[in-house]
Amino acid sequence: MKKAIIGVVVLLVLGGGGYFGWLQMNKSTPEFGEQKGESSFFSNDEPKFVELDLLTAPFVKGGKFVQYVVLVVILEVASDDGVDEVRAVIPRLRDAFVTDLHTLATMRNPEQKMLNMPRIKSRLLASARKVMRSDTVRAVLVQLAQ
């Protein structure tokens, strides 16, 4: 009887973990109407850009490390004040971005051939907004470096 109860508990824990992982892997970018503060998001000002140093992301295939991918990350900011705010916290942003990129590498779909750029962009934007504690960063642009 004890073995049956332990077996049921183990199945529930594994099922819950699998469901959580599936939810995290299938997260997509926010819908158009879900943006907070749309009046500040859509401004008439010319956007400003802050380019970060190159970031490396591990590429894992079949549970094994294959190679590092070098990414160029550029943050779109609405104003000059936002540029100053972003430059003041660049070390914290880089740390959050590297953490997210390594987390995404471990949660990657094994059948996936390349990086999921929309997912990377949405995770990095969420991290930037969390570090900045505001919507100062309007978008994250990510490119593969050659």
Summary of the structure (lengths in Angstrom):
residues: 146
radius of gyration: 18.7
end to end distance: 59.7
largest distance: 68.4
contacts: 362
relative contact order: 0.17
helix: 50%
strand: 23%
